[in-house]
Amino acid sequence: MGEVPKKIEVLGPGCPRCKETYQVVLNVVAEAGLSCDVEKVESIDRMVELGLMATPGVVFDGRVVMAGRIPKPEEVRRALGLT
């Protein structure tokens, strides 16, 4: 298993797709029993700061790992190094 991020941000303007992405990430983290902070971020400034061009975006410790679509739980598990 890879190093688990300390902070996961789900970025988006608050649309249903962004909220669904947040739930997918929260569920995977909870199921795996990980102790990392998961935060829903709606700040346009933060998106610009990270260079995020498409939402929803998933960010691990300040690094964009997914953008522009709702990830499947398996994709989140893989990105976290759980599979």
PyMOL commands that set and color helices and strands:
alter all, ss='L'
color gray80, all
select helices_A, chain A and resi 16-32+44-50+73-79
alter helices_A, ss='H'
color red, helices_A
select strands_A, chain A and resi 7-11+37-41+57-60+63-67
alter strands_A, ss='S'
color yellow, strands_A
deselect
rebuild
show_as cartoon
